[in-house]
Amino acid sequence: MCVVSYLNTVPLVWGMLHGPQRGAFDLSFAVPAECAERLKDGRADIGIVPVAAFLDQQLALFRGTGIACRGPVRTILLISKVPFREIRTFATDSSSRSSVLLSRIVLARRYGVEPALHSLPPDMPSMLEAADACLIIGDAALLLDPVDLRESGFHVADLGEEWVGMTGLPMVFAVWAGRAELVTAAREAAFVESCRYGLERMEDIVEAEYQRRGVTRELTRSYLTGNIVFELGEREYAGMELYLKYAAEVLQSAAARTTAQ
């Protein structure tokens, strides 16, 4: 199984690493886009994958757990040198296709712009040298302070907050998925139990992870308990379906523009 290597995945697999599910699954870790590729080419049977993988892969969903938000997510930041409606060039981090598509949805639907994209390594200064705005995601975003960025003159948007404000629904970023024949009630239950084992031991997770991630104990705790939702219900899945609809429309619009040129 392929597991996303970011901090926000740790509670999902804590039981598999330290609890009753330990040894039940063979885990490997990678960035979100790589997890999706491993499922696509057969290197992994099951993985925590970006929701955008459902757009072009025949995947079945393990329900019950994932990575979502119901407001600010803190780790998906749109940072711009110009007002959002004036963005013409946009540097993106290719580590997560779902986050890139979310930024394109928000920019198109909330701000009426469809900028040219440049995929670059996740380094804010170099990204903003090459483009009007950039997308910083995952643990790299935790190392940035949105308040400090705004005080330095940048325009900053938390894309979880933008999505919820735009749709009134939670945003789901990643879920457990795999081939349909692998989705069983027993595996779903194991994923839920592993997650709950982690949520019940949040202080253990905070102590194990905060120094390794290079952030404070307080930020680690507030992020995992206040920003991220790990147990998914019907509203999360409704948000996921709407995201996939909007993402498909963004891709179709981009393809139409390319054909017209």
N, C-alpha and C positions, 0 to 999 in steps of 0.2 A: 504494500500500500504506500502511496505517496502522500506525504503530509506537508502542508505549507510551513515554511521555516520561520514565519513571523511570530512575534510575541502573542498575537491574538489567537493563535491556534493551540497554544500550550494547554489551556483548560480542557479542550476537547479530547486530548490524548493523554491527560495526566493519569487516568486509570490504566491505560495501556502501558505507560512507562513505569508506574509505581504502585498500581492498585490491583484489583482482582482480575483485570483483563491483561495483565502483564504476560507477555509471551504468546498471547493468542493471535497476534498479528505481526507480520514482518514489516516494520516501518522504515521508510526512507524519507528524507527531507529535501525540499527544493522550493524555489520561488513559485508563486501561483501559476504563471504561464507554463513553467516546466512541468508541474504536476499534470496540467491538462494535456501536454504533449506526451507524457509517459502513458496516460490512459489511451491516447489516440493511437500510439504505435505499439501498444501491447506490453510495454515494459512494466506497467502496473495494472492490476485488475480493478482496484478501488482507490479512490483518492479524494482528498479535499480539493475541489477544483473551483476556479472562478465561475460564477454563474454564466458568464458569456460563453463558456464551453458548450452549453446546451444549444447554442445557435448553429453549430456545425458538427456536432458529434451526437451519435445515438446513445445517450446516457440515461440511466435510470437513477432516480433520486432515492437516497436513504432519508426518510423523513425523521424529524424530531430535533436535530441539532444542526448547527452551522455557525456562520459568522455574520451578524447583522447589526443594525443600529436602528434606534427609534428617534434619533436626533443627531447632534454632533457626533462624528465618529473619531475625530482627532487625527487619524492617520491617513486621510486622503485630502491633501491640501492643493488647491488651485492658487498659485501665486503669480501675480501679474505686475508688470511695470506700468501698465496703462489700465484705465477703467475696463471692466469686462466687456462692455459693448464695443470697445475699440480694439480688441484682440484680433490680430490678423495672422500671426504665426504662433504656434503652440508646441513646446517641447514636452514630450511624454516619456514616461518610464515604461518600457515594454514588459516589465516584470509581471504586470497584471492587466490582461485585456479588459476585464470587467471594469476596472477603475478608469481606464482610458475611455471606454465607451460611456461610462457614467459622466465623465467630464464633457464629452461631446454632446450628450443628451442635455445636460444642464446649460451648456453654452448656447446650444441651438434653441431650446425651448424657453429658457428664462431670459437670455440676453440677445438672441437673434443673430448670433455669429457662428460661422462654420470655418474656423481658421485652418490654414495649412499645417499639417502635422510633421514633426521631426522627432524620431525616436532616438533618445540619447541616454547615456548612463545617468543615474539619479544624483546629479550634483547641481545644486541650485545655481551657483554663480555661473558655471559654464553653460547651463541650460538657458539662463536669462541673457547671456551674451549672444546666443544664437536665435532667440525668439522673444516675442512680447511677453509670453507667459509660460509657466511650466507646471507640471504635475509631480508632486512628491508624495510617495505612498509608503505604507508599512513602517518598519522600525525607523527608517530614515526620517520620516515625518515627525516621529516622537522627539527627535533631536532638535527640532525647530520649535520656536515659541511664536505662535500666531500673533500674540500681542506685540512682541518685539518687532516682528516683521511689519505690522501695520504702523508702528511708531517710526519705523525706518522709511516709510513712504510707499510700501508695497500694498497692493490690493490683495486680500486673502479671503478665500472662501473655503469653508469646510463642506465637502461635497455630500457628506451624509446629511448635514443640516439642510443643505440646498434641496436635496431630493425630498426629504420629509416635508419641507415647506412647500414644495411644488406639488406634491401628490397627496399628502396626508397619510401616506403609508410608510411602513418601515422599508429600509433598503437592505437587501440580502446580498452579501458579497461573495460568499463561498459556501459550498455544501459538500457533504459526502455523496459521491456518485460512483457508478460503475456499470458493468454490463447487466442487463435486466435479470439474467438468470442468477446473479449473485445477490440480488436484493431479497433478503429474507427477514422475517420478523425477529429471528434470533440475532442477526447482525445489527439490525436497527436498535434492538434492545441493548446490545453491547456498546454501541456508540453512545446511546443516551446514558447508560450507567457509567461509562468512562468520563463523560462530561460532568455528570453530577458528582462523581468522586472528586473531580478537580474543583468544582465550584464550592464544595464543602471544605476544601483545603486551600482556599485562596491565599491565605497568609504564607503557606509553604511555597506556593508558586511565586509569589512576590519576592520572597527571600531568595529563592533559587535563580530568579531571572533578572532582577533589576540591575545588578552590576554587569552581568554578561551583556545586557542590551545597551549599557551606557547611559541609563536614565535613572532618575531618583526613585527611591522606594515609594514615595507618595504618588508620583506620576504613574508608576506601574500599577499601583493599586487602584487609583481613580480611573485609569483607562480601562482596566479589565472589569471593574465593577460598575462604572458609570457610563461608559461609552459603548461597550460591546454587549450585544445580546447573543447568548449561546443556545438557548432553547427556543425553537421556532414553532410558531402556531399559525393559525389560518391567516392572520393579517400579514405575517411575514411572507407567506407563500403568495398572497395576493399581490404584495409589493414586488415579489420576484417575477410574477407573470407580467405585470405592467412594465417592469424594467426590460424584460426580453422583447416585449412588443415595441417599446420605444427604441431599443438598440437595433432591432431589425429595420426599423424605419430610418434610423440614422445611416446605417450601412447602405440601404437602398438609395437614399438621397445622394450619398457620396458616389455610388456606382453610376447613377444617372448623370451626375455632373462630369464624371470622367468620360462617359460615353459621348456626351455632348461636345467635349473639347476637341 
